[in-house]
Amino acid sequence: MSEESLPNDARAEYADALPEYAERVLDVAERIPPGRVMTYGDVAEWLEEGGPRQVGRVMALYGGAVPWWRVVRADGVLLPGHELEALGRYRAEGTPLKGANRAAEGHLPRLDMRRARWDGGERAEGHT
């Protein structure tokens, strides 16, 4: 993760305090192209370390400094508590969505994981 991606007031604080694993997770989140997503498990698999819960914890604690809406649940359900903000970002980026199910709470769409999922593309480039 580049220092430039952190908010100005957080750069100095996170420069020394950010755990190495967290920095690696956030670096992957920054690489996901607009309009695409990776699951928590995809990120862990890409890093060859940790699992979905560890990635989720990193995103919960430090994800505000990166495009957090691009790291998602495998079922495509929008992040609880952040649904509307994420939905606005998905629409702005052209992320593929599935229509809302009438049984779904709030009738919110889901991510179309088949079309939106990103496999890491140029995995070998810059992978540490």
N, C-alpha and C positions, 0 to 999 in steps of 0.2 A: 504494500500500500504506500502510495507516495505521500509525503508530508503535505503537499499542496492540496490533497483531497480532504484534509481535516479542516474543520472550522478554525478560523484564525485564533480564537481564544483557547482552543483545545490543543493546538499543535505542540506547544511546549509540554503540556501536561501528559499527553499520550506518547510523546517521543521516547520517554524513558519507561513509562508504566505499561505500555501495551505488551501483553504476552506474545511470544513468538507465534504460537498456534493461532491466536486471534488475528495477528497481522497477516498470516498466510490465508486465513479464511476471507478476510476483508479484501485481500488482493484478488482472490478469485471472484468475489462479488463485483469488483470494479471492472473485471474483464468481460463480464456478461454483456453482450451487445443490447442496445435498446430494442425492445420488442421481443426479447427472448428471456427465458428463465432457466434456472437450475433448481433442483430440489435440495433440501438439506443433505440428503443422502448422496446426491450427485457431487456436491462440493466435497464431502468427506472422502468419497471414492476418488475424486480427481486428485486430492491431496495425498491419498493413500495413508490416511491417518484419521483417527477419531471416528465418529459416527454422526447420524442425524441429530441426536440430542446435543452433542458437543457443539456442532455447527449452529444449532438453534440458540444455544446459550450465548455463544459469541455474538450472534446477530442481535440478540436481545440486549446485551450489554454495550456493544460497541457499533452496531450496525447503522446508527444514525448518520455516520460520516460517509457512507457509501450508498449506492442504489439498492437499499434493503428490499424493495418490492420485487426485485429480480431473483431473490432466494426464497423459495416457496415450499409449501406442503406438496407431497406427491399426489394428493387427490385433487389438486387445483383449487381448493377452497381458499378464498381470500383470507388474509391474516386477521383474526378476530381483534376487534378494536381499532383496526386501521383499514377496514374494508373500503370506505369511501375515498380516502386519500390514495390508496393503492389503485383502485379502479380508475380514478382520474389519470394517474400516471400510465396505467396500461392503455387506456384509450388514447392518450397523447402520443404514446410510442407505437401504437398500432399492434400491441400484443394480442394474439389470437385469443378470443373468449368464446365460451359456450353460453347459450341462452340460459336465463335463470329458470330453475325448476320451481314450479308453483309451491312445492312442499318446502323449498329452501327458505330459511328464515330471512326475512327482508327481501326475498325474491332477487337476490344478487346473482349475477353471472359467476361462473367459474372460469378459471384459465383452461384453455384447450391445450392440455399437456402434450398431446400428440404433435401438435403444430408449433407450440411455443417453446418446447424444451430444447435447450442448447447443450451440445455434447462436449463443449470445451474447444472445439475447432482446432486451433493451432496450439494444442496442448504442449508440445515439445518446446515451443518458443517461450522462453522466460520462465518455464516451470522449475521451481526449486524444491 
